Amino acid sequence: MSDAPNAAGGAGEDAFLEAVRPLVDAIGGDSVPVAEAGGDDVVLEWAGRPVVAVRLPHLSESLEHILNDLRRRHGRPLDELDRRAKQAVVRTLEARGAFTLRHGVETVAAALGVSRFTVYNYLNRENAREAGERTERTDGTRGEE
């Protein structure tokens, strides 16, 4: 999150900016002065006054931002992770909507150092496991029948 100038500069507004910084960073956004806010920016208010605008990233940039965050969290390139860790990464990315983007599977496969086929296998395995759990919850069986 960039440090957008804060015209009022009040201590409460500064605390607000610090409080929202991790969220803006997590989504890959940028803070901009309210006066520079565009139509797609989200203006955040504090105590009934606009304080800062958040410029959201383009969807294609969002996937790269998520992948970079996962690299940082794992402490190494994603293609160096073991199979279980890669499967966990795919689950995280699926939950975040990465595979709804055009070329999402290809981008993730390249980052993980696996084929598209492998990513689809990870997704199918996870979806089959979840379907089994849903069956178990609805009819009391283990979902393996």
N, C-alpha and C positions, 0 to 999 in steps of 0.2 A: 504494500500500500504506500503510495507516495505521500509525502507530507504536504497536503493541500494547505494553502494559506488559510488561516482562520481569522476572518476580519474582526470578530468580536474578541477573540483571544481569551475568553473567560475560562477560569479554572475548571468549571463544570463541563464546558464544551471540550476542553483539552482532555479531561478524563473520559468523556464520551468517545472522542476520537481514538484514544488508546484502547478503549474497551471494544470497539468495533474493528480495530486493526487486524486481529487474528482471523476474523470472519472474512474480511475483504481479501486478505492474503490467501486464505484457503480456497476461495473461489477464483483466484487469479485476477481479481479486479484491481482497479486503480482509483484512488481518491482524487477528486478534482475540485477546485473551488466552485461553489454554487453558481457563481456568475458565468462559469464556462460549461455548465451542464448542458448536455444535448438532450434530444428527445428520448433517447433510449437509456439515458443515465437515471439512476435511482437517487433521488434527493432524500437525505436522512435529516430528520429534525430532532432537536433537543429543546425541551421546555417551550415547544410551540414555534420555534424558529428554525429555518433551514441552516444547517451547519456545514454539511459537506455533501458532495455528490459522488456516487460510486459508478464508475464506468465498468460495465461488465465485459468480460472477454468474448471474442467470437467463439463459436462452438468448437471449431478446429483447434483453437488455442487452448480451450478448456481441457481437451484430452491430453495435450502435451503437458499442461500444468499438472494434471492429475498424475500422469506418468512420472514427472519430475518429483512430485511429492512422494510417490511410492518409492522411488529410488533413494530419496533422502531418508525416508523412514526405515528402509531395509539396510541402508548404509553401504550399498554397492549397486552396480548396474543390475538391472532386472534379469538379464540373460545369464548372470552368474548364480541365480537362486536355484535351489533344488526343486524337484518336481512339485512337492507339496506346497512350497512357498509360491511357486508360479500359479498353482491352482487357486491359492488364496488370493493372489493378485487378480486373477480372472474373476473370482467371485466379487471382489471389491469393485472392480471396473463394471461388472454387470449391474451391481446395485446402484452405481453412479450413472448408469445410462450410456456407457461408452460404446456399446455395440449398436446403439440406435443411429450413430453417426455414420455417414458414408465413409467407407474405408476404415471403419473402427477396428474390425477384426484384423485387417492387414497391418495397421499401425501397431496394435497390441502384439501381434505375432512377431513383428520385427523387433519390438522393444524386449520381448521375452526370449528372442533367439530361437523360436520354434516356428513350425509351419501353421498356416491357417487351419489346416486339418486338426492339428493338436489343440488349438484354441477351441474349435468347435467340439472336440471330444471333451475338453474340460467343461464346457458349457452344458453339453448333453448329460454328462455324468452328474453334474450339480442339479440340473433340472429333474433328472430321474430320481435322485435322492430326495429332493423336495417333494416330488409327486408321491413317493412312498410314504413320507412323513404325513402328508395330507390325508392319504388313504387310511393310515393308522389312526389319525385323530378322528376321522368321520365315522369309521365303522368298527373301531376297536381292534382290528387285525393289525398285523405288522406291516402290511402293504407289500408283501412279497409274493402274494398269490396271484 
